[in-house]
């Protein structure tokens, strides 16, 4: 009986160590991801947004961070989103910010799609887009120094993963935001355009 109690105590202590280690690792990972996003945003701001007046018209500046190309920044004040938009379509890139997955260059007529994780560590990342409503504003800055405001006109939840009907060309300035929900079983799709 004493041996059994000793084994239980050992397992309990081992479980405590394991839980503590997992909490420390999760906290470290969260800080690292947040810092990557923060540094990428600062780099974009310093190279593009603070020097808008110096950028010749139709001149595109390349901004790189850790081997990724920063195309711009997306801000949605109502739901607290402020992150970079990257060119690369990789899982690692989506740990830093959002990615452009389809369409024309940012802030050009024809439409483009921006995707991001619905979580990243403990942060909800792009998941708050489910709370957007018609009339909400999305600001997109690009690497040409332009900042355009888009107005939400459609929020769809529980879109099937194989439904790609939102990947369409448009005649206006149009952006679509996409993220997963329900453990990847469905998507949230938000559509916005510039109201002229």
Order of alpha helices (4+ residues) and beta strands (2+ residues): alpha-beta-beta-beta-alpha-beta-beta-beta-beta-beta-beta
